């Protein structure tokens, strides 16, 4: 069972919900048309997905809450119901060095809650210091640009990682 969530909308297509522990999450889908080039046919459908703790009155890291996972899955599905052409990019936050842990958690959530209508392609961005940043491309199986999107994503990541 999921928590009730509110569709806030706005520039970042935001959704919010509050847990039983009074932790408020904001889930955003930020338009990212420039990722593949603004002239690409699918540029208007590219979004960066993020999950943010907007308010945490406990000051501790949020404990696992199964309802949070269900809620994020429901929000994800709600957003994708808008169009089969939507493309989501998820880059694991690295501000605290826990990006690989976030990747494992996201993958566990994704494969537990998201149905087979979706395709996910994982890769790693590297910076000049060798730091790794997990990134995922998510789209619907029936996206009419699927092959082109995946091909361009692989080329984009490959080009970024050259020489690193």
GUDOVO-699859 format. One line per 10 residues: number of its first residue (from 1); for each residue x, y, z of N, C-alpha, C. Coordinates in nm, 3 decimals. Layout:
NUM> X/Y/Z/X/Y/Z/X/Y/Z  ...
This chain:
1> 0.084/-0.118/0.000/0.000/0.000/0.000/0.089/0.124/0.000  0.048/0.223/-0.075/0.128/0.346/-0.085/0.065/0.457/-0.001  0.147/0.560/0.022/0.096/0.681/0.085/0.020/0.762/-0.020  -0.070/0.847/0.025/-0.133/0.942/-0.066/-0.025/1.040/-0.111  -0.032/1.080/-0.237/0.065/1.178/-0.285/-0.009/1.290/-0.357  0.056/1.405/-0.361/-0.001/1.521/-0.429/0.079/1.549/-0.555  0.008/1.579/-0.662/0.073/1.622/-0.786/0.084/1.774/-0.778  0.205/1.821/-0.755/0.229/1.964/-0.743/0.244/2.026/-0.881  0.307/1.952/-0.972/0.327/2.002/-1.108/0.442/2.099/-1.114  0.421/2.209/-1.184/0.524/2.311/-1.197/0.632/2.273/-1.297
11> 0.736/2.352/-1.300/0.845/2.335/-1.396/0.908/2.196/-1.387  0.918/2.142/-1.264/0.985/2.014/-1.245/0.888/1.896/-1.229  0.762/1.916/-1.265/0.664/1.807/-1.259/0.673/1.735/-1.124  0.661/1.810/-1.016/0.684/1.760/-0.881/0.563/1.687/-0.823  0.595/1.589/-0.741/0.499/1.516/-0.661/0.552/1.518/-0.517  0.462/1.520/-0.419/0.506/1.514/-0.280/0.421/1.414/-0.202  0.483/1.362/-0.096/0.409/1.278/-0.002/0.478/1.281/0.133  0.401/1.246/0.236/0.453/1.243/0.373/0.437/1.102/0.429  0.541/1.055/0.497/0.538/0.921/0.555/0.476/0.923/0.694  0.457/0.805/0.750/0.404/0.792/0.886/0.499/0.855/0.988
21> 0.628/0.864/0.955/0.727/0.927/1.042/0.742/1.077/1.016  0.647/1.133/0.940/0.641/1.276/0.908/0.755/1.324/0.818  0.820/1.233/0.750/0.923/1.269/0.653/0.852/1.304/0.522  0.887/1.418/0.466/0.826/1.464/0.341/0.925/1.442/0.227  0.878/1.373/0.125/0.958/1.349/0.005/0.901/1.431/-0.110  0.993/1.473/-0.197/0.954/1.536/-0.322/1.016/1.454/-0.434  0.934/1.415/-0.529/0.979/1.340/-0.646/0.964/1.433/-0.764  1.075/1.451/-0.838/1.075/1.548/-0.949/1.109/1.480/-1.081  1.052/1.534/-1.186/1.082/1.495/-1.323/1.119/1.624/-1.397  1.247/1.657/-1.394/1.296/1.784/-1.450/1.315/1.771/-1.600
31> 1.252/1.859/-1.679/1.272/1.855/-1.824/1.422/1.870/-1.857  1.470/1.781/-1.944/1.612/1.780/-1.980/1.626/1.764/-2.131  1.567/1.855/-2.210/1.567/1.838/-2.356/1.705/1.847/-2.418  1.799/1.909/-2.351/1.933/1.929/-2.404/2.020/1.803/-2.400  1.978/1.701/-2.327/2.062/1.583/-2.307/2.107/1.521/-2.439  2.015/1.499/-2.529/2.047/1.439/-2.659/2.055/1.545/-2.769  2.042/1.669/-2.732/2.038/1.778/-2.829/1.895/1.824/-2.848  1.873/1.951/-2.835/1.737/2.003/-2.840/1.670/1.987/-2.975  1.747/1.955/-3.078/1.687/1.936/-3.211/1.644/1.791/-3.235  1.676/1.701/-3.140/1.636/1.561/-3.160/1.484/1.549/-3.150
41> 1.431/1.451/-3.219/1.285/1.433/-3.223/1.227/1.397/-3.086  1.308/1.343/-2.998/1.255/1.306/-2.867/1.298/1.400/-2.755  1.363/1.512/-2.787/1.408/1.609/-2.686/1.296/1.655/-2.591  1.174/1.680/-2.641/1.069/1.727/-2.550/1.022/1.622/-2.449  1.070/1.500/-2.462/1.021/1.391/-2.377/1.124/1.343/-2.275  1.238/1.413/-2.262/1.347/1.369/-2.174/1.337/1.442/-2.040  1.343/1.363/-1.930/1.332/1.416/-1.795/1.436/1.351/-1.705  1.489/1.430/-1.611/1.576/1.375/-1.508/1.490/1.348/-1.384  1.500/1.227/-1.333/1.422/1.181/-1.219/1.503/1.199/-1.092  1.442/1.257/-0.988/1.511/1.268/-0.859/1.412/1.251/-0.745
51> 1.465/1.196/-0.637/1.389/1.175/-0.514/1.461/1.255/-0.406  1.390/1.347/-0.343/1.452/1.438/-0.247/1.377/1.431/-0.114  1.453/1.425/-0.005/1.393/1.438/0.127/1.374/1.588/0.148  1.250/1.633/0.141/1.221/1.776/0.152/1.215/1.824/0.296  1.174/1.735/0.386/1.168/1.769/0.528/1.182/1.642/0.610  1.277/1.644/0.703/1.300/1.528/0.788/1.310/1.575/0.933  1.199/1.575/1.006/1.201/1.623/1.143/1.279/1.532/1.238  1.313/1.411/1.195/1.387/1.319/1.282/1.536/1.348/1.282  1.587/1.416/1.181/1.730/1.447/1.164/1.816/1.322/1.142  1.757/1.205/1.144/1.830/1.081/1.117/1.803/1.038/0.973
61> 1.890/0.953/0.919/1.862/0.899/0.786/1.729/0.825/0.791  1.643/0.848/0.693/1.513/0.780/0.694/1.530/0.628/0.694  1.458/0.563/0.783/1.460/0.417/0.790/1.382/0.360/0.672  1.409/0.234/0.640/1.334/0.169/0.532/1.186/0.172/0.566  1.107/0.207/0.467/0.962/0.214/0.482/0.904/0.158/0.352  0.845/0.041/0.360/0.791/-0.026/0.242/0.689/0.061/0.169  0.613/0.137/0.243/0.511/0.222/0.180/0.576/0.332/0.096  0.695/0.378/0.135/0.766/0.477/0.054/0.799/0.420/-0.083  0.849/0.297/-0.085/0.880/0.232/-0.213/0.756/0.220/-0.301  0.646/0.178/-0.242/0.520/0.166/-0.317/0.474/0.302/-0.370
71> 0.493/0.406/-0.290/0.450/0.540/-0.330/0.534/0.591/-0.447  0.664/0.573/-0.439/0.751/0.618/-0.548/0.716/0.542/-0.676  0.688/0.414/-0.665/0.647/0.336/-0.782/0.515/0.389/-0.840  0.421/0.424/-0.753/0.293/0.479/-0.800/0.313/0.614/-0.869  0.400/0.696/-0.815/0.430/0.826/-0.877/0.496/0.806/-1.013  0.592/0.715/-1.018/0.662/0.684/-1.142/0.563/0.642/-1.250  0.473/0.552/-1.214/0.372/0.503/-1.308/0.278/0.616/-1.349  0.238/0.699/-1.253/0.150/0.812/-1.283/0.215/0.904/-1.386  0.342/0.932/-1.368/0.411/1.021/-1.462/0.419/0.957/-1.600  0.454/0.830/-1.607/0.467/0.763/-1.735/0.334/0.742/-1.806
81> 0.223/0.750/-1.734/0.092/0.736/-1.797/0.062/0.852/-1.892  0.139/0.958/-1.884/0.118/1.075/-1.971/0.149/1.045/-2.117  0.251/0.959/-2.141/0.291/0.933/-2.279/0.386/0.813/-2.285  0.375/0.735/-2.393/0.468/0.625/-2.415/0.605/0.674/-2.460  0.616/0.802/-2.495/0.741/0.856/-2.547/0.832/0.915/-2.439  0.790/0.913/-2.313/0.871/0.972/-2.207/1.001/0.895/-2.188  1.106/0.969/-2.155/1.239/0.914/-2.132/1.287/0.970/-1.999  1.331/0.881/-1.911/1.377/0.922/-1.779/1.526/0.893/-1.766  1.599/0.989/-1.713/1.739/0.972/-1.678/1.748/0.980/-1.526  1.815/0.882/-1.466/1.835/0.883/-1.321/1.985/0.877/-1.295
91> 2.038/0.980/-1.231/2.179/0.985/-1.193/2.185/0.977/-1.041  2.256/0.877/-0.990/2.262/0.858/-0.845/2.342/0.971/-0.780  2.284/1.034/-0.680/2.349/1.142/-0.606/2.480/1.093/-0.545  2.585/1.172/-0.560/2.717/1.133/-0.511/2.769/1.226/-0.403  2.687/1.317/-0.354/2.734/1.420/-0.262/2.793/1.363/-0.133  2.752/1.243/-0.095/2.804/1.182/0.028/2.881/1.053/0.001  2.913/1.026/-0.126/2.991/0.907/-0.160/2.911/0.778/-0.158  2.779/0.786/-0.148/2.696/0.665/-0.137/2.621/0.634/-0.266  2.675/0.678/-0.380/2.605/0.660/-0.507/2.588/0.513/-0.545  2.685/0.427/-0.513/2.671/0.285/-0.548/2.563/0.218/-0.462
101> 2.551/0.262/-0.337/2.443/0.213/-0.250/2.308/0.257/-0.305  2.301/0.381/-0.351/2.176/0.431/-0.410/2.139/0.353/-0.536  2.241/0.320/-0.614/2.215/0.241/-0.735/2.154/0.106/-0.699  2.212/0.037/-0.601/2.157/-0.093/-0.560/2.014/-0.079/-0.510  1.990/0.024/-0.429/1.855/0.045/-0.375/1.756/0.076/-0.487  1.796/0.164/-0.580/1.708/0.199/-0.691/1.680/0.076/-0.777  1.782/-0.003/-0.807/1.762/-0.124/-0.888/1.667/-0.221/-0.819  1.685/-0.239/-0.690/1.596/-0.327/-0.614/1.452/-0.277/-0.622  1.434/-0.148/-0.602/1.301/-0.089/-0.611/1.245/-0.106/-0.752  1.324/-0.072/-0.852/1.277/-0.075/-0.990/1.229/-0.215/-1.029
111> 1.311/-0.315/-1.001/1.276/-0.451/-1.044/1.167/-0.513/-0.958  1.143/-0.459/-0.840/1.035/-0.509/-0.754/0.900/-0.448/-0.788  0.900/-0.322/-0.830/0.775/-0.250/-0.842/0.734/-0.208/-0.982  0.828/-0.199/-1.073/0.795/-0.151/-1.207/0.773/-0.271/-1.297  0.667/-0.267/-1.374/0.632/-0.384/-1.455/0.717/-0.394/-1.581  0.695/-0.501/-1.655/0.776/-0.532/-1.773/0.749/-0.440/-1.892  0.663/-0.342/-1.876/0.640/-0.244/-1.982/0.756/-0.146/-1.997  0.854/-0.154/-1.905/0.964/-0.059/-1.904/1.096/-0.126/-1.941  1.185/-0.046/-2.000/1.321/-0.087/-2.033/1.413/0.003/-1.952  1.515/-0.058/-1.890/1.614/0.021/-1.815/1.752/-0.017/-1.863
121> 1.831/0.084/-1.896/1.969/0.063/-1.939/2.060/0.135/-1.840  2.150/0.061/-1.777/2.242/0.117/-1.678/2.379/0.141/-1.737  2.444/0.246/-1.688/2.582/0.273/-1.727/2.647/0.351/-1.614  2.773/0.387/-1.634/2.850/0.460/-1.534/2.916/0.580/-1.601  2.900/0.697/-1.540/2.977/0.815/-1.580/3.102/0.818/-1.493  3.213/0.860/-1.550/3.337/0.873/-1.474/3.389/1.015/-1.486  3.442/1.066/-1.375/3.505/1.198/-1.383/3.656/1.182/-1.398  3.727/1.293/-1.408/3.872/1.288/-1.431/3.948/1.225/-1.315  3.887/1.219/-1.197/3.950/1.156/-1.081/3.916/1.008/-1.069  3.840/0.957/-1.165/3.802/0.816/-1.162/3.679/0.786/-1.079
131> 3.616/0.889/-1.024/3.493/0.870/-0.946/3.383/0.819/-1.038  3.304/0.724/-0.988/3.198/0.664/-1.068/3.061/0.717/-1.025  2.979/0.745/-1.126/2.844/0.796/-1.104/2.745/0.708/-1.181  2.674/0.620/-1.113/2.576/0.537/-1.183/2.466/0.621/-1.245  2.428/0.583/-1.365/2.323/0.653/-1.438/2.234/0.548/-1.505  2.106/0.576/-1.511/2.012/0.483/-1.574/1.923/0.558/-1.673  1.894/0.493/-1.781/1.800/0.539/-1.882/1.677/0.450/-1.870  1.559/0.509/-1.858/1.436/0.432/-1.841/1.333/0.483/-1.941  1.273/0.391/-2.012/1.168/0.427/-2.107/1.072/0.311/-2.120  0.961/0.337/-2.183/0.862/0.231/-2.205/0.907/0.142/-2.319
141> 0.875/0.015/-2.306/0.908/-0.084/-2.409/0.853/-0.042/-2.545  0.734/0.017/-2.546/0.669/0.054/-2.672/0.706/0.194/-2.722  0.808/0.257/-2.662/0.851/0.388/-2.710/0.894/0.377/-2.856  0.836/0.457/-2.945/0.866/0.444/-3.088/1.011/0.477/-3.124  1.083/0.544/-3.034/1.222/0.581/-3.059/1.320/0.493/-2.980  1.273/0.383/-2.924/1.352/0.304/-2.829/1.493/0.273/-2.878  1.507/0.215/-2.995/1.640/0.175/-3.045/1.731/0.297/-3.062  1.677/0.404/-3.116/1.756/0.526/-3.137/1.797/0.588/-3.003  1.706/0.590/-2.908/1.735/0.649/-2.776/1.847/0.572/-2.707  1.836/0.440/-2.705/1.938/0.359/-2.638/2.072/0.376/-2.707
151> 2.072/0.374/-2.839/2.196/0.392/-2.915/2.260/0.528/-2.885  2.181/0.633/-2.885/2.234/0.766/-2.857/2.280/0.780/-2.712  2.212/0.714/-2.620/2.252/0.716/-2.479/2.389/0.649/-2.463  2.406/0.534/-2.524/2.535/0.463/-2.517/2.646/0.551/-2.575  2.620/0.616/-2.688/2.720/0.704/-2.750/2.750/0.825/-2.660  2.647/0.880/-2.599/2.663/0.995/-2.511/2.753/0.960/-2.392  2.723/0.849/-2.325/2.802/0.806/-2.209/2.944/0.772/-2.253  2.956/0.699/-2.363/3.088/0.663/-2.415/3.172/0.785/-2.446  3.112/0.885/-2.508/3.183/1.009/-2.540/3.225/1.084/-2.416  3.141/1.082/-2.315/3.172/1.152/-2.190/3.288/1.084/-2.118
161> 3.293/0.950/-2.124/3.393/0.875/-2.049/3.527/0.861/-2.121  3.537/0.904/-2.246/3.662/0.890/-2.321/3.776/0.960/-2.248  3.885/0.886/-2.230/4.003/0.943/-2.166/3.994/0.956/-2.015  3.895/0.895/-1.954/3.880/0.906/-1.808/3.899/0.772/-1.742
